[in-house]
Amino acid sequence: MQAKRVKQDLDSRIFDTVNVTILLLFTMIIIVPLWNVIVSSFSSGRSLAEGGFVFWPTEFSLENYQAVFRDETIWQSFIISVLKTVIGVLTHVFFCAMIGYGLSKSNVRGRKLYVTMGVITMFFSGGMIPTYLLIKSLGLLNTFWVYIIPALFSYYDVVILMNFFRNVPDSLEESAKIDGAGDWKIFLRIFIPLSMPAMATIALFNGVNQWNDFMTTKLYITDQWLYPLQMKLYEIIVQSQTQSMQNIGGSVVIETTTKGVQLATIVITTLPIVVIYPILQRYFISGMMLGAVKE
């Protein structure tokens, strides 16, 4: 019996050692390139032109970030990105919550048909050209609402919220109805506060998609005042390819490089998500388990 227990302890230690080693390896694989990107973005063009891995900037410089912010319209693009992310997340979560609340009720007429139609949208879409024609017919081309209205609905998010609403005790809804509350009041006062973990999870996913969205602008927007940050930074990178070096008196002086500007843009676009994620992490962990366990 004692020998068996010793063997189990040894196996447990070996298992823990292997797990810790693998996790440390994966952590280094993630952290080292990320650190290299951040440090390289603060390096001068001359040091970046020499190549190699940069663990610490040999020539500290803010020229890469100055090249990004040299465009005066960059702040307008930043405001557009913030507005479309905030408004898009709020409207998307609320719209999906309304649909999920309705479909969570088994007595809704046509519920099976609506569920079937929703499942179909998870696997099939109209395609790029039909979607463009639809956006054009709705008059959404070159408007801010092209970022908001087409992104209102996602049946995947509806399923998450629908499963969460089903786990809310019926006694809460029945008590509210006895007190004279209607469907809207029950939805806003009971189901919305109780569904914060699920809604925070959906908000995090949708917020990342909205912030990083590039193709919507590429396909439907030509007005530069409606360009989000990602599209504006894309233009800056393209322009920097021809302005990376200046020839002064026959000698080449490297101020910025395309690589340096690209690294600076990566840091700028990633920073807001890195700041927001820890705030929503506790909701994210619990929200990912919604619907996974059935009692």
N, C-alpha and C positions, 0 to 999 in steps of 0.2 A: 504493500500500500504506500509506504514511504517512498519507495523507488519510483512508483508511478507518479506521485505528486512532484518529485524532483524532476522527472522527465517533462511533465506538463509545464513546470516553471521554466525549464530550459527552452522548451519550444516557444513559450510565450515571450521570453527575452529575445530569442532569435527573430521571431515575427515582428516584435516592436522595433528591433534594430534595423531590420530590412525596410520596414515602413518609414521610419524616420530618415533613413538614408535616401530612399526614393523621393520622399517629400522635399528634403533639402535640395536634392538634385533638380527637381522641377522648379523649386523656388528660385534657385540660381539661374536656371534657364530663362525664367520670366524677368527677374530683377536686373540681371546684368545687361541685356539689350536695352531695357527701359532706362537704366542709368546712363548708358552710352548715348542714347538719343538726347536725354536732358542735358548732359554735359557737353555734347558736341554742338548743341544749339547755342551754347554760350562761348564757343570757340571761334577764333578769327578765321577768315577765309584762307589765310596762309597756312595755318596749322591743319585745317581740314584738307587742303590740297595735297599735303604730304601723305595723307592716307593713314591706314592703320587704326587700331582700336584706341579710343580715347577714354582713359579712365578719369583724367582730370585735365581741364583746359590749360594748355601750356601758354596760350595767349588769350586771356579773358577778353571777350568783346561782346557788346550788345548790338553790333551792326546787323546781325541777322534779324533781330526783332525790330530794329529801326527800319529795315527794308520792308518788313511786313506792314508796319504802322505808318509808313511814309505816305501811303494812299489815304487821302482825307476822307474818302467814303467808307473806310473800313469800319468806322463806328456806326454808320448807318446800317451796314450789313450785320454788325453785331446785334443791334437793336432788333432787326428783322428776325434773326435767329432766335433771340430770346423770346420775342413775341409769339412766333409761330410754335416754339416749343411749349411755352406756358399755356397759351390758348388751345393749342392742339391737344395737349395732355388732358387738360380739364374737360374739354368738350368730348374727347374720345372716351375717357373713363365714365363720365356721366351718361353718355349715350349708350354705351355698352351695358352699364349698370341698369338702365331702364329696360332694355331688351332682355337682359338676363333675369331681372325680377319678374317680368311678364311670363317668360318661358319656364320659370321655375314653378309656376302654378299649373297643376295637372288639369284643372277645369277650364283652361283657356281654349276657346274654339279655334280649330285649325292648328293646334300646337304641333302636331306631328308633321304637318305640311311645312310649317315654318322651320322646324328643326331640320327636316330633310333638305330644304333649300339652303339653310345655313351650312350644313355639312358639305354640300356641293361646292359652295364658294371656297371651302378650305382646300379643295383639290383642283379646281378649274377656275380660270379667269378668261376674260374676253380677249386678252392680248393687248399689245402696245398700241396698234393702230386703232382698233375699236375704242379703246380707252381714250385715246387722243381725240377722236371724233366726238365722243360723249362729252369730254371736258370742253371742247369747242362749242358744241351745241348748247351747253349750259351757260356759256358766257363767262367761263372761269379763266380763260387764257389771260395772262398778264394781270392777274388780280391776286391780292393777298390770300383770298379765300380758297385758292387752288391748293394751298398748303393744309387747309383745315377740313373742308367738306369731304373730299375723297378719302381722308384718313379717319373719318368718324367711326366707321364700323370695322370690327374684326371679330369674326365668329369664334375664333380661338379664345379671345378674351371673354366673350359672352359665355362660353362653356365654363371657364374658370369661375366667373361670378355666379352663374346659374347653379353650379354644384355647391358653392358656398351658401347661397340663399336657401337651398334645400335643407341645409344643416341647422338653420335657425329654427328654434322650437316653435311649433304652431301655437303654443299657449300665449306667446308674446303677441302674435298678431290677433288672436282671438280676444285677448284682454284689451288691446287697443281699439278693436271694433266695438266692444261693449261700451267703452268710454266715449264712443262717437267719432273716432278717427276714421278718415277715409283712406283710400289707397295711396294717394300722394303723401299724406301725413305719415302713414305707416312706413312708406318707402324712405322718406327723408329723415324721419325722427328715429326709426328703429333699424332698418336694414343698412342704411348708409353708414351710421356710426359703427355698427357691428362688423361691417365688411372692410374696414380700413386696411387690414393686412393684405387682402386680395387686391384692393384698389391701389395700394402702394406698390405692389408687385407689378401690376399692369402699367401704372404710371412710370415706373422705372424703365420697363422695356420700351414703352411707347416714347418716352422722353429721349432715350438714346437714339431710337430710330428717327425721331423728328430732328434732333440736333445734327445727326450725321447725314441726313437726307440730302442727296446731291442730284439724283436723277429727275426729281420733280421740277427743279429749276431748269435743268438742262433741256427738258422736253417742253415745258409749258410757259417759261418766262423768258422774255427778251428785254424787258425793262430793267436796267441795271439798278435802279432804286429799290427794286424788290429782291435783289440778290441777297441770299443769306451769307453767313460768314464762310461756309465751305466753298461756295461758288466764287466768292471774292478772292479767297486765298488760292484757289485754283488759277485764277487769272494772274495773281502775283507770281506764282511759281512759273507759269508760262512766260511771263515777261522777264523774269530773272534769268532765264536761259540765255538771253541775248545781252544781259547787262551785268554779268557776273565779274567781268574784268574791265578795267579802265587803262587805256594806253596813255601814259603821261611822259612826254619827252623821250619817247622811244623805249621806255622801260614799262613793263607790265606790273601794275600794282593791283593786287587782289584784295578787294574790300569784302565782298560777299561772294559766295558760291551758290549754285543751285541747290546743292546738298544742304548747305547751312540754312537757307530759306525754307526748304522742305522740312527740316528738323524743327525749326522754330514754329512752323504752322502746325506740325503734329502736337507740339507741347501746348500751343494756344487752344486748339480745338479739343484736346483731351482733358485739359485742366478742369472745366466746369463739371464734367461727368465724374471725375475723380473726387471732387469736393462733395458732390451731391450723394454719391453712392453710399458712403458710410452712414449718412443720415437715414437712408431708407433700408439699410441692410437688415435690421431686425424685423421689419415687415417683409422683406424679400424672402428671408429664410422660411418663415412660417407660411407665406403665401405660396411658395413653390410646392408645398405638401398638400395644398387644397385638392380635395377629391381623390387623393391617393389611397386613403383608408376608408373603407365602408364598414359601418357598424351594423 
